[in-house]
Amino acid sequence: MFKKLNFKGGISLDFFNKNSYEYSLEEMPAPNKVVIPVLQHNGSESDITVKRGDKVFLGQIIAEAWKENSVPVHSSVSGIVTSISKMPHPYGPYVYCVEIENDGKDESIDFKSFEKSWKEAAPQELIKKIAECGIVDNNGISVSKKLSIPSDKKVDKLIINCMEVEPFITCDVSIAINKSEDFFEGILITKKIVGASKVLIILNNNNSQLKKVINDFISQPKYKDISFISINKIKYPQNNDRILTKIISGKEISSRSSTLDAGCLIVNAETIYLICQSILKGIPFYKKIITVYLPPDKTLKNLIVRIGTSISNILEYCKINLDNINKIIAGGLLKGIAVCEIDSSIIKSINAITTVKDIFPSEQKYECIKCQRCLRVCPVNIIPSLLVKLIKGKKYQEAIQYGLDECIECGCCSYVCPSKINIVHYLILGKHINNKENANNFKNISTKETT
């Protein structure tokens, strides 16, 4: 089944069709030590439950959820806790981390699968198990909360997002291909939890390997309620939840609403796989699948790495010469965040490490020429250049009135700007300042762009 794109704006990435994909999976050996941040999700830091000198086991909880918006964190190796202190986070700030010296034994706790068949369990029982395993998605959202559907909402379509629209990321597709049994079992478990009547797998038309895998499974009676849609043109950011919901349902989703208002729940492939692992095997989230972009030959490597592995260890394992690298990005080229400290660790929400040689300075060189390119590519119909002007003038409330909160931070505006204005920087800054929880932290912040 094929579907054409029907959303305004975005950036065409037809060139990505010509890239050779790499969907194999390779497990990286556990490092000699891991540094595990206790903030790997959207919300509050988890509460550390171990102390320096403690012996810990693989899969043991080292920080527990103590607030509604925190999730438990598990050890990714067995060994001795050597330090608990504030260390660099891949997204910038210093946060509390647990440093564990790996003893190389991988002695694990007793992973306990769900007590009975998941088919006989109530949705809340399954959600509780998922919460205990600390699963979050690539946006840092707690999956147990995402699956807790409000009583006044209904999921008609469970949408499994297998699209890779950013260049040089193939980890989600690699999971669906290489872990297909667990992937499809995870779909059935998730379908039961949310009570969906229909399941749609969304993929790009050029993913012939994934199409074959899907067709082999959905031909079986067990998976009769699952179908798929191939999007026949790659256009960023079509895999954003709000944009994808519009493509599938035709309904607009604003910042004040939810995809559930259109009867849709969107879950990515890795999350589905982790749900299966937690329910069937009791395995917590301590390994992460990421794509590493390898210059100069522009090849890809999909790695299974332990949470807490440093980015420098990963680059060394991939034999990347840092002398040829000017920027390291946690995530993809279009929406990733530049890494401030190469010794910061992989966390649950990072799906890629992208290395870049040729970069442009992030500081603005020219004034806006009012070309309206940012307006034409904006997928949520706001006027980015106007919002930048308002934010520079500290007219934050007026910026809200002109739709600042609708921004999905996709970066399309910055990508096309001929004046090289880092537009998305200002939009993110404006939203932070308007956020009541962050207002005090941003009172005296400069509007000069960061490098």
Buried (B, 14 or more C-beta within 10 A) or exposed (E): EEBEBEBEBBBEBEEBEEBEBBBEBEEBEBBEBBBBBBBBBBBBBBBBBBEEEBEBBBBBBBBBBEEEEBBBBBBBBBBBBBEBEEBBBBBBEBBBBBBBBBBEEBBBBEBEBBEEEBEEBEBEBBBEBBBBBBBBBBEBBBBBBBBBBEEEEBBBBBBBBBBBBBBBBBBBBBBBBBBBEBBBBBBBBBBBBBEBEBBBBBBBBBBEBBBEBBEEBBEEEEBEBBEBBBBEBBBBBBBBBBBBBBBBBEEBBEBEEBBBBBBBBBBBBBBBBBBBBBBBBBBBBBBBBBBBBBBEEEEBBBBBBBBBBBBBBBBEBBEBEEEEBEBBBBBBBBBBEBBBBBEBBBBBBBBBBBBBEEEEEBEBEEEBEEEEBBBEBBBBEBBBBBBBBBBEEEBBEBBBEBBBBBBBBBBBBBBBBEBBBBBBBBBBBBBBBBEEEEEEEBEEEEBEBEE
